[in-house]
Amino acid sequence: MASKENLEKIVKGHVLYAMGAGLIPVPGLDVTGVTLVQMDMLKKIAQEYEADFSEHQFKAILAALGSNIIAKVSANSGWFVPAFGQTVSQLTMSALSGALTYAISQVYIKYLEDGKIFEFDSEKYKNFFNEQFEKGKDFVKNLGKKNETQTDPVEKLKELTELKEKGSISEEEFNKMKEKLFASL
């Protein structure tokens, strides 16, 4: 079974790469870059599930979701507006690329968790894709925000050091907690 933590890292990293590719100021080249990022992401997700992945499978998934993807992109396209529209469009395309990449990742994860069936039932996944696209927009919006439950690692290390110095935790407990803290970075 795939590690949820590894899947989250794969998805987050590729969403960021897709957002970067979405900033490419050449129409068509941005889409090519995003597509390559998404294909690499799905390969890595497949590896997590120890599943086979092929370019054909990627194309089948994109084709099945094609009308949904095209609708999302064209609703947010502004390349036809000179100067200002192009700048806004680039920023929109970046966020849109991230949200689409997130949604595609979640559809593929669900597809694999449903049993890696050979036929991709597009109707079954289209509604799920639309839900995940909305979640993807929130995911992109919150990428730069700090999770309220997270604490600053430097502050946490200071806190652990104080506990050790006060004798509240042993040296061994301190080292274990410090290793766990560093592993979470």
C-alpha positions as CSV (number, residue, x, y, z in Angstrom):
1,M,0.0,0.0,0.0
2,A,1.2,3.5,-0.8
3,S,2.4,5.8,1.9
4,K,0.1,8.7,2.4
5,E,3.0,10.9,3.4
6,N,4.9,10.0,0.2
7,L,1.9,10.6,-1.9
8,E,1.4,14.0,-0.3
9,K,5.0,15.0,-1.1
10,I,4.7,13.8,-4.7
11,V,1.5,15.7,-5.2
12,K,2.7,18.9,-3.5
13,G,6.0,18.9,-5.4
14,H,4.4,18.4,-8.7
15,V,1.6,21.0,-8.1
16,L,4.4,23.5,-7.5
17,Y,6.3,22.4,-10.6
18,A,3.0,22.7,-12.6
19,M,2.4,26.1,-11.3
20,G,5.9,27.1,-12.4
21,A,5.4,25.6,-15.9
22,G,2.1,27.5,-16.0
23,L,4.0,30.7,-15.8
24,I,5.9,30.1,-19.1
25,P,4.9,33.1,-21.2
26,V,4.6,31.2,-24.5
27,P,1.1,29.8,-25.3
28,G,1.4,26.1,-25.9
29,L,4.8,25.7,-24.2
30,D,3.1,26.2,-20.8
31,V,0.6,23.5,-21.5
32,T,3.4,21.2,-22.7
33,G,5.4,21.8,-19.5
34,V,2.4,21.2,-17.3
35,T,1.6,18.0,-19.2
36,L,5.1,16.6,-18.7
37,V,4.9,17.5,-15.0
38,Q,1.6,15.7,-14.7
39,M,2.9,12.6,-16.5
40,D,5.9,12.4,-14.2
41,M,3.7,12.8,-11.2
42,L,1.4,9.9,-12.2
43,K,4.5,7.7,-12.9
44,K,5.7,8.4,-9.3
45,I,2.2,7.8,-7.9
46,A,2.1,4.5,-9.8
47,Q,5.5,3.5,-8.3
48,E,4.1,4.2,-4.8
49,Y,1.3,1.7,-5.5
50,E,3.8,-0.7,-7.3
51,A,1.6,-0.4,-10.4
52,D,2.5,-0.3,-14.0
53,F,2.2,3.1,-15.7
54,S,2.4,3.9,-19.4
55,E,2.1,7.0,-21.6
56,H,-0.9,5.3,-23.1
57,Q,-2.6,5.1,-19.7
58,F,-1.8,8.8,-19.1
59,K,-3.4,9.8,-22.5
60,A,-6.5,7.7,-21.8
61,I,-7.0,9.5,-18.4
62,L,-6.5,12.9,-20.0
63,A,-8.8,12.0,-22.9
64,A,-11.5,10.7,-20.5
65,L,-11.3,13.9,-18.4
66,G,-10.6,16.1,-21.5
67,S,-13.9,18.0,-21.7
68,N,-13.6,18.9,-18.0
69,I,-10.0,20.0,-18.4
70,I,-10.8,22.1,-21.5
71,A,-13.7,23.7,-19.8
72,K,-11.6,24.7,-16.8
73,V,-8.8,26.1,-19.0
74,S,-11.0,28.0,-21.4
75,A,-13.1,29.5,-18.7
76,N,-9.9,31.0,-17.3
77,S,-8.1,31.9,-20.5
78,G,-7.2,35.5,-21.2
79,W,-4.5,35.3,-23.8
80,F,-6.6,37.2,-26.4
81,V,-6.5,40.4,-24.3
82,P,-3.4,42.4,-25.1
83,A,-0.7,43.2,-22.5
84,F,-2.7,43.3,-19.2
85,G,-4.8,40.2,-20.1
86,Q,-1.7,38.2,-20.9
87,T,-0.1,39.0,-17.5
88,V,-3.3,38.2,-15.6
89,S,-3.7,35.1,-17.8
90,Q,-0.2,33.9,-16.9
91,L,-0.9,34.2,-13.2
92,T,-4.3,32.5,-13.6
93,M,-2.7,29.8,-15.7
94,S,-0.2,29.1,-13.0
95,A,-2.9,28.7,-10.3
96,L,-5.1,26.8,-12.8
97,S,-2.2,24.4,-13.6
98,G,-1.7,23.7,-10.0
99,A,-5.4,23.0,-9.3
100,L,-5.7,20.8,-12.4
101,T,-2.6,18.8,-11.4
102,Y,-3.9,18.3,-7.9
103,A,-7.3,17.1,-9.3
104,I,-5.6,14.7,-11.7
105,S,-3.5,13.3,-8.9
106,Q,-6.5,12.7,-6.8
107,V,-8.4,11.0,-9.6
108,Y,-5.5,8.8,-10.4
109,I,-5.0,7.8,-6.7
110,K,-8.7,7.0,-6.5
111,Y,-8.4,5.0,-9.7
112,L,-5.5,3.0,-8.2
113,E,-7.3,2.5,-4.9
114,D,-10.4,1.3,-6.7
115,G,-8.4,-1.7,-7.9
116,K,-6.3,-0.6,-10.9
117,I,-9.0,-1.7,-13.3
118,F,-8.1,-1.7,-17.0
119,E,-10.9,0.5,-18.2
120,F,-11.0,4.0,-17.0
121,D,-14.7,4.8,-16.4
122,S,-14.8,8.5,-17.4
123,E,-18.3,9.2,-16.1
124,K,-17.5,7.8,-12.7
125,Y,-14.4,10.0,-12.4
126,K,-15.7,13.2,-14.0
127,N,-17.7,14.3,-11.0
128,F,-14.9,13.3,-8.7
129,F,-12.5,15.4,-10.8
130,N,-14.7,18.4,-10.6
131,E,-14.8,18.1,-6.8
132,Q,-11.0,17.7,-6.6
133,F,-10.5,20.6,-8.9
134,E,-12.3,22.8,-6.4
135,K,-10.2,21.3,-3.6
136,G,-7.1,21.9,-5.8
137,K,-7.9,25.6,-6.0
138,D,-7.9,25.7,-2.2
139,F,-4.8,23.6,-2.0
140,V,-3.0,26.0,-4.3
141,K,-4.3,29.0,-2.4
142,N,-3.0,27.6,0.9
143,L,0.4,26.4,-0.3
144,G,2.2,29.4,1.1
145,K,0.3,29.5,4.3
146,K,1.6,28.0,7.5
147,N,-0.6,25.3,9.0
148,E,-1.8,26.5,12.4
149,T,-1.1,23.2,14.0
150,Q,2.6,23.4,12.9
151,T,5.1,25.0,15.2
152,D,8.3,26.7,14.1
153,P,11.0,24.0,14.2
154,V,13.5,26.4,15.8
155,E,11.0,27.2,18.6
156,K,10.2,23.5,19.0
157,L,14.0,22.7,19.3
158,K,14.4,25.5,21.9
159,E,11.5,24.1,23.8
160,L,13.0,20.6,23.8
161,T,16.3,21.9,24.9
162,E,14.7,23.7,27.8
163,L,12.9,20.5,28.8
164,K,16.1,18.6,28.7
165,E,18.0,21.3,30.8
166,K,15.2,21.3,33.4
167,G,15.4,17.5,33.6
168,S,11.9,17.0,32.4
169,I,13.1,14.7,29.6
170,S,16.2,12.5,29.4
171,E,19.0,12.9,26.9
172,E,17.8,9.9,25.1
173,E,14.2,11.3,24.9
174,F,15.6,14.6,23.7
175,N,17.6,12.9,20.9
176,K,14.5,10.9,19.8
177,M,12.3,13.9,19.8
178,K,15.0,16.0,17.9
179,E,15.3,13.2,15.3
180,K,11.6,13.1,14.9
181,L,11.5,16.9,14.5
182,F,14.2,16.9,11.9
183,A,12.5,14.1,10.0
184,S,9.3,16.1,9.8
185,L,11.1,19.0,8.0
